[in-house]
Amino acid sequence: MFAKVLIANRGEIACRIIRTARRLGIGTVAVYSDADRKALHVRRADEACRIGPAEAKASYLDIESILAAAKETRADAVHPGYGFLAENAAFAEAAARAGLVFVGPGPQAIRDLGSKSRAKAIMEKAGVPTVPGYHGMAQDDATFASEAKRIGFPVLVKATAGGGGRGMRVVAAPAELAQALASARREAEAAFADPTLLLEKYLSRPRHVEVQVFADAFGNLVHLFERDCSLQRRHQKIVEEAPAPGLSPQLRRRLGETAVAGCRAVGYRNAGTVEFLLDEDGSFYFMEMNTRLQVEHPVTEMITGQDLVEWQFRVAAGERLPLDQSDLAIKGHAIEARLYAEDPARDDLPQAGRLVRLVMPTEGKDVRVESGVSEGDEIGVHYDPMIAKIAVWGEDRLGAIHRLQESLEAVRIGGVVTNRDLLAAIARHPAFVAGKVDTGFIARHRAALVPAPSRAPDPVLALACLAVLLDRADSRRDEARRAADRHSPWHRTDGWRLNGVGAQTIRLRDDLGELSVTVRFQGGGYVLDLPQGPVRVAGGRTPAGEISADIDGNQVTAFALHDGGEIAVFGLGPTWRFRLADPFLAAATEDAPAGSLIAPMPGKIAAVNAGAGDTVRRGQVLVVLEAMKMEHALAASADGRIEAIHVRRGAQVAEGDLLVSFASDGKESSEG
């Protein structure tokens, strides 16, 4: 076994690899960019080396810097994790030349199967059914247009390298193709340093089912059953489960045997995942193969009782597979939910910010939490905004679903908007509980999964106000302790006033507008004038940070987090978020120019598609913003005429920056 392994990755997968390496007695080396200097994976590793600035191309995708770190720390193996260089044949070759063992397949297998185009050709030759499409060498727009017409719309544009939904676009009509190709190329180049694309026929209601395979250098090759990864947004998985629900034993066996046969045809070694599209009639088609460990590998580990990272290390060290196919069996059911900093109500727009509060479910034999961040860390704009993966196990699928529901209910995150409520809604949805899943599930049920904004009920408003009042009282006490006259009545926190009972107004803002709440101090508590009438409230914070409150005689305990003017209430249904209204800020906003395109998040301008004086139509993409490894198309929300473009390609922008302004006779525009 290896003495020391360098992990050429970051975040939760680096932490995951460290955990197994430590159990096996293998020393670990973390690498980090300037943005990750204080990251969790850096803190957990035995050693750590800086490899460059925040931009992935200059750090986590820089082969020379990573190999230099391996040489400096005298590592004898390198584990690529997933993403970044995990499916880069040149990296595997360079590692071998540097005398390092690459914990993964050989360079030729990565080259053959890591390219979606080449992989399809190989699988077709091996008799594996494939989705109709085009995966040729010609990459000009005219060829793609001709091939798309032959295949028939809708088609799926995909990057031949990498995964995770990057460089992937659904194209419904010929007029959309050119823009989709340009955007997919840019995104693929940024994420994988390879802009090569392919086309596939877009199936309307398929399931995404993948098979975990493993092979050693002695010709032994097994599958560890399948996972269903159909629940996706932006073509990226957010809920995965194993085994796939509703498969007959015969179909399950055919999927496993087909995956093994395809891998055997190329002499595969180490961990891999063969991905299929499963049609409604039971037909399945090879889609791609990931020559690495998958994000969702925990669900396979939970139903088989195996540590796949340990298997990777042992195979890379020249050992045989720990088990034969006959030794492997499915036990129970496992589901994984990916928790992201993103806003489902704004088309799943990634979010950046500090995790001022991070509470995860308690881990145990049936609940597993994998994360690369801790409370106080920043979710930045340079990398994927994943916060954690929550994986659960049950004796059967319903047991796993109940455990997932409980685990998601325990999540408390303050500082950034997350998809927790979306995941919780999925776990409760009758169609999901019944196993009726496909890749269009979230889009089809979106109205139920992401309901329209509504006014918070009075108990939630009461807790939000109480959080503000308690923090103000704490601030007064701190001032009193620092003051020369600690006994001054002006430092009292009970609402004392010189000429009578004190009162104040708390102005809360949510998606429906502003709400003013009058607060009167009374008998050690407060009376709040809420929409449904006056409510008496008293309470305080528990040692765990929750608020324990008496609301008109009813005892309520929940998290109500107040930080920097942002308020989040957890534990009373969905997450409720408010902002303390600032009258000065509101006045400034009213003076802002009408009809402007504003940056919805920090990032880099990838493209500017219009100029001053242009007349534009509603829905026309004006600016493309690159952030969190994804492109975000910002479009005009109405017809109008551009007055000025305030950014250029390559410029860094902050959230709220003015990008495009419109002439006074133009109609309003906003991000799309």
N, C-alpha and C positions, 0 to 999 in steps of 0.2 A: 504494500500500500504506500501511497505517497507520504512524504514528510510534510510538504507544504504546498498549498494550492492558492493560486491567485484567481480571484473572482472578477472577471472582466465585465462587470455589470453594477447595478445600483439597486436601491430600494428594497422592496419586499423579497424579490428573488435572491438577492445577495444575502439577506438575513436568513432566508430559508436554507441556502447552501451552507452557510456558516454553522447552522444548528446541527446538520448531519455531520459535517466535517469534524466539528468538535467532539461529537459522540464517538467518531471513529478514531480520534486522536490525531487528526490531520491539522496542522497549523494553517491559518488563513491570512490572506493578504487582501485588503480592500483597495480599490482605486476610487478616486473621487475627482470631480471637477470643482472649480471655485464655488459653484452654487451648492455643492454637497459637502463642503468642508466639515460641517458639524452634523452630518446626516447619521441616521441610526445605524446603517450598515458599517459606517466608518468607526463608530463607537464600539460596535460589537466584535469587529475583527481583531485578530492578534496584532496585525500591523496594517498600515495604510499609506498609500502613495498618491500624491497629486499627479494628475495626468493632463491638466490643461484648463482652459476657461470653460464657462458654462455651456456654450454651444456644443451640441453633441458631436458635430463634425470635427471639432478641435480637441475632443477629450474621449468620450466613450466610443467614438468611431475611429480614433487615431491609433492604428495598429502599432506604429513605432513607439508611441508613448507607453502603451500598455506593455509591450515586450520589454521596454527599458525598465519599467517598474518590476517586472518579473525577474529580470537579471539582477537588479539592485537588491531585491529581497531574497534572492536565491531560491525562488519557487521552482518546483520540479513538475508542476502541472498547472493548467489553466482551465477554468470552468467558465463557459461563456454565458450561462443562464439562458434567458430568452430575450429576443429583441436585440438591438444594436448589432454586434458582430456575431451573434449566435449562429447564423446561417451564411456566414461569409467564408467561402472556400479559401480565399487568399489569406485570411487570418489563420485558418487551420494549418495551411502550408507554412506560413511564416513562423507559427508557434513550433512546428516540427523542426524547422531549420534552426531555431533558437535552442533546440534541445528540450523542449517542453512537451509533455503529454497533453494532447487536446482531449478534454473530457466530452466526447461527442463522436459523431461518425467521421469517416475519412473525408478528405477534401473532394474526392471525385463524387462520392455520394451526395455531399452538400451541393456540389455544382450540378449534378444530374437532377436531384430531387428538390433542391432549394429553388430552382427556377420552375415556376408553374408551367411554362411552355414546354420545357424539356421533360418535366415529370409526366405531363399528359402523353407525350409521344412514347415514353418508356412504358407507361401503364397500358396504353393501347396495344403495344406490341406484346405485352404480357397477358393480354386478354381481359384486362380490367375495364369495365364500361366507363366511359367519360362523357362529360357534358358537351353537347355540340358547341363549337366555338372556333376561334382563330387564335393560334399561338405561334405565328410565323415570325421570321426575322425582320421583314419590312415593317417599319414603324411610322411611315408617313400617314398623314390624315386621310389622303385619298384611298389608301389601301384599307384603312380601318372603316371608312365610309362604305366601300364596296363590300367588305366582309360582313359588316353589320346588316347591310341590306340582304345579303345571302342568308345569314342566320335568322333574321327576322327580329324586329323590335317587340318588346324591350330587350336590351342587351345589358350586360354587366361589364364595365371597364375595370380591369384589375392590374395592379402592379405584379410583375412576374417574381419579384423578390419580396421577402418579408411577409408581414401579416398584420393582424390587429385592426383591419379595416382601413389602413392607410393606403392611399392610392387606389381607392375603390369608389366607383360611381355607377349608379343605375341610370340608364339613358332610355327614356320612353319614346323619343321621336328623333328623326334625323337632324332637326334643327338644333338639338341639345348636344350633339356629339362633339363638335369642335371644342366647345368650352369645357366639357367633361374631360376630354383628352388632355388639354393644357393643364387643367387643375390637377388631374391625377399624376401627370408627369412631374410637376413641381413637388407635390407631396411625396411621391416615391423617391425622388432625388434627395429631398431633405431627410427622409426617414431612413433610407437604405443605400443612398449613394448610387442608385440604379434607376433610371427613368423608364426602363423597358416595360411595355404594357401588353396585355392580351385581351381578347373578348370572349365572353361566354353567353350562351342563351340564358336569359333570366327566367327561372322557374317561378311561378306565381305563389305557390304555397308549399315549398319544400321544408323538410326538417334538416337541420345540420347535425349529422351524426358522425363521430370520429372514433377511430380505434387506436388504442395505445399499443404500440409494438415495442419489442426489445430483442436485440440480437447480440451475440458475442462473436469472438474471432474464431470459434471452433465450429461454426455452422449451425449453432442452436438459435432458433428464432421462435418467439412466442408472442401471443397477444394477451393483454390484460383487460380484455373486454372493451366495451364501448361507452362513450359519453354522449349525451344529448346536449348540444350547445345552441339550440335554436333561438333562445331569447336574446335578441340583439337590438342595439340602436347604433346608428352610423356604421352598420356592418361589423360592429364589434360586440363580442359576447359580454353579457352582464350576469346571466344566471346559467349555470351548467349543472348537470346531474348524471349520476351513474348508478345503475345501468340506465340506458334509454328506456323511457316508459312505453309500454304497449307493444314491444317487439316479441314476435313468436320465437321459440327456441330455434327454429329452423333459420329464420332471418338473422338472428344473432350469430349463429354458427357461420352462415354464409358471409356475413360482413367480416368476421374475424379471419376466416380462411382466405378471403379475397385480399385483405390487407397483408397477411403474411406472405401470400404468393407474390404480390407486387414487390414487397421488400426483398424477398429471396432472389428475384430476378436481377437485382442490382448489387447483391452481396452486402446488404446493409449491416451496420454494426452500431450498437448503443441504443439510446432511446429515440423514438420517433413517433409521429402521429399521422395516420392516414385519414384524411377527411373526405367524407362523402356527403352528397345531397341525396336525401331519401324522399322519393316522390310519394304521393298519396296512395298510389297503387302498389307500393312495396318495392318498386324499382329503385335501384340506387346507382349513383354515378360518382366516379372519382373526381374530386375537386382539386385537391392539392395535398402535398405532404410537407409537414413541418419537421425538419431534421434537427430537433432539439426537444427539450422539456417544454411542456405546455403550462400556461398560466393555471389551467384548471386541473393540474395533476393531483391536487389533494383529494378530489372525490374518488379517483381510481385507487389511491393509497388507502382510503377509508373503507372501500368495499373489498379490497384484497388483503389488507393487513401488511402491505409491503412498503418499504421506503425506496422510492424510485431514484432519489439522489444517491442513496447508497448503492443501488444497482449500477448507476452510471459510473461511480468511482470504481467499483469492482471490475466492471467490464473494461474500463479504460486502463486499469492496472494489469490486464491480461488474464483475469479470472473468468471462469465459466459462469453462465447465468445461474443464479441461486436456485431456481426452480424450473421444472419442465412444465409443458402445457397441462399435463394431467394433474399436476400439483396445485393448479390455480383454480379458484372457485369464487363465485360472487357471494358475499355475505351482507345482507341488508341493503340499504339505499343511502346515497349521499348526495347532498346538494350544496353548491357553492354560489354565493352572491358576491359580486364585486362592488365595493363601496367606493364611489368616485366623488371628487369635488367637482360637481357640475349641476346645472340647474335644469331639471326636466321641463319646467314651465317655460323656458326660453330655448326650446329645441336642443336641450341637453348641452348647453353652452358650458365649456369648462370654466372653472372658477379658480382664482388665486387668492391667497391670503394666509394668515397665521391661524393655526389650530389652537385657539385659546382654551378650548375644552375638548377632550377626547376620551370618551368612556366606551369601552368595548364589552361585549358579553364575557362572562367568566368562562375561561377555557376548561375543558375536561376531556374525558375519553370520547365524548360525542359532539363536542364543539371545539373547533380549531380556528384561531384567528391568526392570519399572516399579514404583517404590515411592515412597511419600511419607514414609518414616521411615528413620532410620539408627541404628546401634548407640548405645545409651544413651538413645534416645527413649522416651517413655511411650506405651503404648496405653491411652488413657483411656476413660471410660464415656460420653462425650458423643456420639461419632461412630462410624461404621462401623469394625469392628476389622480391616479389611484391612491386611496387612503388605506384600504385594507381589503382582504378577502375573508369572508366568513363562511366556513365550511362546516356542515353538520351531518350527523349520521343517525339513522333510525333503523329499527328492525325491519320496517317496510317503508314505502314511499310516503304514506300518510304520516307515519311517525317522524320522518325526516322533515316533512313540511311543517308540522307543529313545532318542531325544535327550531326551524328556521324562523318561523313567526316570532317565537319567544326571543330568539337571539337578536333579531332586528329591532324589536321593541326595546331592548336594553341599550341600544346605541344612542349616545349623546354626543353631538359634535357642535361646537360653537366656533364662530370665526369665518366659516365658509358655508355656502349653500351646498348640500349634497343630494345624492339620489336615494337616500335612505327611505323616504316615504314611497318612492316609486317601487323600490325593491319590496317593501312591506306590502304594498298594494298588489304586486304580482303574486306574492306568497299567499295572499288571501283570495285571489280571484278564482271564481268557480271553474273556469276553463283550465287554469293551471292546475288546480287541485285534481281535476278530472284527467290530467295528462294530455289535454288537447293543445299541443304546442306546435308551432312552426315559426319560420323566420319572420313572418308578418304579424306575429302575436302582439307585440307592443304597439305597432302602428294601428292595428285593427281595434284594439281595446284602449287606445290612448285616452279617450274622453273619460273612461272610468278610472284609469290608472293615474292620470294627471288631471284631476277635476279643476274646473274654473275657480278663480279666487272667490272666497266668501269671507264675510265678517266673522272674526273670532267670537266664540261664545263668551258671555260675561265672566265665568270663572277663569278663562285664559287671560282676558284683559286684566282681571284683578291681580293675577300672578305677575303679569308683565309690569304693572304699575308698582306692585309691592317690591319687585326686584329693584326698581329705580329708587323707591323710597328707602329701602334698607341700605343701598349703596350710598345714598346721600347722607343718611344718618351716620354711617361709618366714617364718611368724609368729615362730617362735623366733629365727631369724636376725635379724629386724628388732628384736626385743627385745634381743638381745645387742648389736647396734650402738648401741642407745640406752642400754644399761646402763653403770653406773660400772665394774663389773668384767666386761669383755668375755670374759674367759677362764674364767669360772665354769663348772664342769661341769654346772650346772643348765640352761645354755643349749645344751647339746649336742643334736644332732638325730639321733643314731645309736641312741637307745634306752638309753643308759647309765643304770644304776641303781647305787646304793651297794652293794647286797647281791646283785646278780645281773642276769640278763638281763631287760630291761624288757618289759612287755606292756601292752596296753590293749584296750579293747573299743569297736568302732564299731557303733552300733545304727541300722540302716537301716529305714525304713518305706516300703512300697509298697502297692498296692491289695489285696494278700493279707495284710497285717499287718506285724508287726515281725520283723526278722532280726538276731540278734546275731553279730558277727564278731569273734573274738579275734585280735589282731594281736601277733605276736612279732617283735622286731628281730633280724636275723641276717645277718651278713656283708655289710653295705652294702645290704641289702634287707629284705624282710619275709616272714614266713610267715603266711598267712591261713587260719584254720579256716573253710572254706566248706562248704556243704551236701554236696558230693560228695567232701570230704576236704581235707586241707591242701594249699595251693598256695603256691609260692614266687614272689614278685613283686619286681621292681626296675625302676626307670625314672625318667623326668623329662619335663619339658615341652619341646616344640620351640619355635623362634622364632615359629611360626604359632599357638601356643597349644594344639596337640594334645598328647596324652600318648603317648610312645613307651615301651612297656613290654616286659619279658621276663617272660612268664607260664609258669613251668615249662618254660623253654627255647624257647617259641614267641614270636616277635616280633609284637607287635600295636601298631598306631598308630590312635588314634581320639580324638575329642573327649570329654572327661569334664569337664564344667563344674560347679564347686562355687561356689554363691553364696547367702549368707544362709541356709544350712541346706538349700537345694534342690540336688539333684545331677541332672544330665542327661547321659546317655551316648549319643553319636551315632557311627555308622559301623560298628556291629556288628548289622546288621539294623534293626529298628524302633527308635524312640527309647525309651530306658528312663529312667524318672524315679523318684527316691527323695527322701525327706526324712530328715534326721538326726533320730532320735527324741530328744525332750527329756523326761526322766522327770518333771520338774516340770510341764510342760505336760500330759502324759498324766494326772497326778494331778488337775489342775484340770478336765480334760475329764470324768473319771469322776464328779466332783462336780456337773457341769452337770445341770439338770433334764431328766428323761427326757420324751420325747414333745414335742418343740418344733420349730417351723418356723423355719429359719435362712435368712438372705439368702445365696444362692449367689454373689453378686457385688455390687459397689457399684451403686447406682441410685436412682431415685425411685419412690415408691409411687404407682402409677396408680389402684389401686382396692383397697378392703377389702370383702370380700363376706360377712363374718360378724361376730359379736359375742360378747362374754363370755357364757357360759352356753349357747351354741348347741350342739346335738348335730349332728355332721357325719358324712358318709359317706366312705368311701375314694374318692379320685379327685375329690372336690369341691374346686373352686378357691376358696381362701380369700383369697389376696392376689395382686395383679398387679403385677409389678415392671417398670418401664420402664428399659432400659439399652441403650446402643449402638444406638439408633434402632429397637429391637425391644421388644415386650412379652413377658414371661416369666410364664406362669401357674404359681403355686406352690400345689400341691394337697395335701390330706391323704392320707397313704399308708395310713391305716387308719381304721376307725370310731372315734369318740371324742367327748369333750365339751370345749369350749374353756374354759379357765380365765381367760385374759386375752389381749387384743390389745394389742401394745406399740407399734404404729405407727398413723399416720393418713394419709389420702390427701394426697399432695404432699410427704410427708416424704422427706428424703434418708437413705439407709442405707448402711452399709459392709458389705463381705463379712464374714459371720459374725455379724451383728447378730441378736438374738432378735426375731422378728416375732410369733409366736403361741406360747403355751404351753398345754398341755392339763392337765386335771384328773388327779389321780394314778390314778384308776380308768380313765382313757382309754388307748387304745392309741397306739403311736408314730405320729408324723407327720413327714414331711420334705418337702423341695421336690420338685415334680413337673416 
